[in-house]
Amino acid sequence: MNPNPDPFETALGALQRRTLPAEWRDEMLQAAAQKPCVARTPRWLLAGWSLAWAATVVMYFSTPAEPAATQAAGTGDFTPPMLWQQRAAAIEALLAVN
């Protein structure tokens, strides 16, 4: 414990605690017994989550799958998918313009 007590702390310790009126206790117990308060998620938040999930599902099913790397007949060499080659050519064309 602190050997040099603060005057404010000693003043607080000297205060008498008041008891609550009995009517308050009865009112609080009646209010608690009436209807439980159910915490619910706000509608705007649920709508936002729903839209985000719906967009995710739509993008998942509407995006075409990347073609798997095809193996040349018997050579063991893998050729990149044509889609990647087209993308690389488009990027190079854009970079050449700028």
Secondary structure, 3 states (H helix, E strand, C coil): CCCCCCHHHHHHHHCCCCCCCHHHHHHHHHHHHHCCCCCCCCHHHHHHHHHHHHHHHHHHHHCCCCCCCEECCCCCCEECCHHHHHHHHHHHHHHHHC
